[in-house]
Amino acid sequence: MKQLYQFQGYGKAIITIIAFALIFYGGLELYSLTFISMTFIYILKTLIIPSRKRIKFSMISLYLLFLAFQLSFAETIFQNGYNSAHIFGKILAAFFLIAPLTFENLFINEDYTKLYFPNRNEITTMSYGFIKDNRDTIISGIGRAKDIRKGINRKNLLEVISDIPRHGYVSYVNEGSLNEEYFKLLDTTLEDPYVYIVLSNTGSGASEIISAFTKRNYAHCSISFDADLKSIISFNGGERINPPGLNHEALEFFNKKDDASIIVYKLYAGLEKKQEMINMVDKINEQGSAYNVIGLFRIDLSKPNMMVCSQFVYMLLKSVGLEYFEKKPSKVKPTDLIELDYHRKLIFEYELFLNEQKPKIS
């Protein structure tokens, strides 16, 4: 244990120095070399730490998947020209150096998650047999890393990066995007005691990248106050029509690939709680909001109305006591809203393939 903590301070200092060096002086080659080197260090550390093989396999796979993302991201920002998105992209790419620590926090006891570099004794004591025992784990992770590059391609990354300057990180950029007509529409939905949870498989750049990591087709979620989804809303990028934040959505926004689809579940709310949810939406609309694009990397921003889609839907349900599982809102994934419904509160409504326009009801 003493050896595990020996290089904590040095590790953090080195990472900080490397990050600043990359931001000011780094090109594509230096970023790529740094990412590969740091991934090797994280993998080596994982092999050394005492834990079950299943956990080691999971972590090494995640490191290699993330490396595939890092290399694709770096290649994209340096091919996109020198502009504000390029500068922000370099800063974000440098931050990625420490992002793998999140994976450790997910899988390993906190005692072993301190940042450090393996020392000489730890490296030299790794026998040939030890490396051979973990060979299959590493090879399997490399195979998964190749698969993930399908979602993390230049087109998707360019779409996400070019949208970065529109977002707010210290202040709200979206205020009042839901107009009076929308709230008149909500009044007509109060005859229906249900709210509708909508998961979508859209084909947008962000959703394709998220799906590549989560291995889930549905990477976006919304909530509607009517079964026909005329009142559907969520936190999103605004489709370059509205600023990123709380926005009214339309089905055509979801139809960005041949097999785009949505799946709809209803949840009993009752008219009183449904009205409370509408009041909460009105309050957020007046206060202002912003889509927390870096929340995709589990980073919370200080302002309460800076959220991602799943955080918004869960928060809205929780605000009126309708949540059906316990989880920190910023950690909720879109598919959690369906997969964690252990008490069967949700009722399946329909699945709609947008290029067929015919709901499939089972």
N, C-alpha and C positions, 0 to 999 in steps of 0.2 A: 504493500500500500504506500509505503514511503517513496518507493521509486515512481509510483504513478503520479505523485504530486510534485516530484522534484523539479520538473521543468514547466510548471504552470505559468509562472510569471514571464519566463523567457518566451514561451509559446505565444502568449497574447501579444507581447511586445513585437515579436517578429512578424506576426500576422498583420498587425497595425502598420508597421513599416512597409511591408510588401504591398498592402492595399493602397497606401498613399503613393508609393512608387509606380504602381500600375496606373493609377488615375492620371498622374502627371507625365509619365514617360512611356507607359506601356503601349505596345502595338499588338497586332493579332498574334504574332509568334510568341511574345513574352506572356501574354494572357494565357494562351493555350498551354505553354510549358508549365506555367505556374499551376494551372488547374490540374494538369496531369500529375505533377509532383505532389500537390496537396492531397489529391485522391489516394495516391500511393501511401502517404503518411497515415491518412485516416484508416485505410484498409489494414496497414501494418499494426496500427494501434488496436483495431478490432480483433485481429488474430491473437494479439498478446493478452488482451483483457480476458479474465476467466468468466466465461458465460457459455450457455448451451449452443450447440452447433446450429440449431434452427435460428437463434437470434443472430448469430454471426452471419449466416446466409442472408437473412433479411437485410442486415445493415450493409453488407458488402454489395448486395444487389442495388440498394438505394444509392450508395455512393457512385456506383458505375452508371446508374440511370441519370443521376444528377450531373455526372461528368459529361454525358452525352448532351444534356441540356446546356451546360456551361459552354462547351465547344461550339454548339450551334448558335447560341446567343452571341458569343464573341465574334464569330464569323459574320453574323448579320449586322451588328452595330458598326463594324469596320467597313462594310460594303454599302452602308447607308448614307455616306457623306458626312461632312463636318457641320453639325447643326446642334440645336439644343437637345434634340432626342439622342444624338450621338454622345454628347457629354453626359447626360443623365444615364445613358446606357453603360458608359464606362464606370460610372460610380456604382451603379447597381451590380455590374459584373464583378467589381472588386469586393462588394459586400458578400457575394456568393462564396467567397473563401471560407467564411465562418458559418454559412447556412447549414452545412452538414452536421453541425453540432445539434441541430434540432432533431435529427434522426437518432442520435445517441440518447437524447432525453426521452424519446419515445420507447426505446427498447432496453436501456441499461439502467441499473440502479444509479442514483445521483452520485454516489461515492466514486464512480468511475467515469463521470462525464466531464471532468475538468479538462480544459485544453492544455495539452502538453505535447512535446515531441518525444518519441521513444529514444531512450539513451542507447549508448553503444552496447552495454551489457544485454539489454533486452533484445537488440537486433541479433547479436552474435549467438545468443542462447537458442535461437530458433533452429531446430534440427531439420534435416532433410525430411524425416518422417513427419514432422509437424506440418511442413509446407505441403507434403504429399497428401496428408489427410484433408487439407482444406482446398486442394486443387479443384475438385468438382464444384465447390461453392463458388469459387472465383469464375470458373468457366461458365456456370449457369448464369451468373450475374452479367457477364459479358454478352451472352446471348440475349438477355432481356434488354440490355443497353442498346443493342442493334435494333430491336423492335421499336423502342421508344422514339428513335429518330424519325419514324414515319410521321408522328404527330408534331415533333419539334423540327419543322422545316423552315426554310428561309421565308416563304410566303407568310406563314403564321406568325413568325417572330417579327417580321417587318410590320405586319398589321398591328401587333401589340405595341411595338416600340414607337411607331408613328403616332399612336394615340396618347402616349405618355404625357406630352406637354399640356393636354387638355384637362388633366386631373388636378385636384387640389390636395395638398398634403399637410397644410397648416391652417387652411380656411375652407369654408364651404363654397363651392362653385355653382351649385344647383339650388335655386330658390324659387318656389312657386311654379314649378313645371306642370303641376297638376292644377288645371284651371277650374273655374266655376262649373262648367259643363260636366266635368268629370265627377265632381261631388254631387251634382244633381243625379247623375247616373247611379252613384252609390246609394242614394236615397231609395231608388226603385228596387234595389237588391234586398232591402230589409224585409221583404215578404218571404224570402228564402232564409231559413235558419242555419244554413251551411256556409262554410268557406271552402275554397278549393285550392289544394296544393298541386302545383304544376311543376314537373320536371321536364327539361327539354334537352334534346340532342340536336344542337343547332348547326354545327359546322363552322362557327366563327373561329378566328385564330386563337383567341384565349381559351375557348372551350376545348379545342383540339389539343392544346398543350396540357390543359388540366386533365383531360381524359387519358393522355399518354402516361401521366404519373399515377393517377388513381385507378386506372384500368376499369373505369366505369364509363359507359356511353353517355349517361346523363350528367352534364357538368354545370348546369344552370338550373336554378329553381325560382319560382315566382308564387305569388298568391293572388287569387281572384275572389271576388265577392259574388260572382254569378257563374253558373255552369257553362255558359257560352263563351266565357273568358273575355267579355267586352270590357270588364273592369280590371283586367290583369295588370299587376304592377310588380316591380322589384327594384333592387339596386343594380344598375348596369352602366354601361359606357355611354348611353344616350344615343347610340347609332349616328353620331355626328349631327343629330337634329337638336337634341337637348344636351345640356352639360351632364357629365357623369354624376350619378347619384340616384335619388328616388325618381323613377319615371314610369309613365304609362307605357305598356308594351303592346305590340300588335303581332299577330301570327306571322305576318310576312317577314318580320325581323328574325324569326327563328329558321326560316327556310333558306339555308345557305349551302346545302349540299343535297345530293339526290335522295339520300335516305334520312333526311331530317325528320324528327318525330318529337311528339310530346306525349306524356302520360299524366293523367289527371286523377287525383283522389279527392274525396270530399271528407270534411271533418265537421261534426255537429258543434255549433258554437252557441246557438240560441240568439235571439234578437238583441238582448241586452249586451252580451259580450261582443256581438258583431258590431254594434254601434260604438262600443268602446274602442274597438280596433280601428274603425273609421275615424274616430276622433284622434287616435294616435297618428294615423297617416296624415291627417290635416295638420297636426302639430309639427310633425317633421317637415312637411311641405312649407310651412310658414317659417320655421327656424332655419331651414337650409340643410343641405346634405352634400356629400361627396362620396364617390365610389372609392373604396380603399383598395386600389389596384395592388399595392404591395402586401395587402392582407392575404393574398394568395400564397405568400411565403410565411404565414402565421405571424405577421407583424401587426400589432395593434397601434392605432393612432389615437391621440389624446382626446379628440372631439367625439362625443357620443354618436353623432349622426354620420360618421365615416365608417361605412360597413361594406361587406360583400353580400351577395344575394342570399346565401344560406343563413348568414348572421341576421339579416333583416327579417326573414320569414320566421326564424326561431324566436327572435326577440319580440316580434309582434304577437306570436302565440303566447309566449311567456308573460307578456304584459297584462294579459287577461286570464291567466291561469289555465291556458289550453295546451301547454307543452306536455308531451307524452313520453319524454325521456329527459334525463339530466345530463347536460354537457355545457361547458363554457361556450357562450354564443360564438365567439371568434374562432372556435375550433370545429364548429359544425360544418360538415360537408353536405352538398345537396342531396346525395343519396342517403345520408343519415336520416333524413326526414321520412323515408320509406323503410329503410332497413332496421331502424331502431324502434319501430312501432310494435313493441313486444306485446302490448295489451290490445292490439287490433282496434285502435280508435279510428283508423282511416277506412274508408269504403272506396273500393276501386270504381271509378266512373267510366273512363274510356282511354284508349290509346289512339292517337291520330298520327298517321304518316302524312306529312304535309303535301307531298306530291300526289297523294291519292285523294285527300280531303274526305275520307270516309272513316269515321270513328270505329275502332274495333273494340267491341264490348264483350267481355267473357262472362 
